[in-house]
């Protein structure tokens, strides 16, 4: 089981995030679910990029197995983009709250009709 610990964490986080997005009507809770889902993708990508026994990509005598730093750099970029999109989502929720007076999907849909 310990060999698949990262995979288990990824699956659990992904399913919890997906459940929150589908089951909750509160827009803030939906954003939290999306963030959990996004975090599981980050963990999955970094786990797949791990090279057992690999070292930093610095040329040295006797080292033949190197880890690729590109996936880690891409995840750092994805984290920044994820924070920015979460901030935009939160600002949209603030505007929806100002316009409709609530952040529940059912109440917003009922007030539109």
HELIX and SHEET records of a PDB file:
HELIX    1   1 UNK A    2  UNK A    4  5                                   3    
HELIX    2   2 UNK A    5  UNK A   23  1                                  19    
HELIX    3   3 UNK A   27  UNK A   49  1                                  23    
HELIX    4   4 UNK A   70  UNK A  100  1                                  31    
HELIX    5   5 UNK A  105  UNK A  112  1                                   8    
END                                                                             
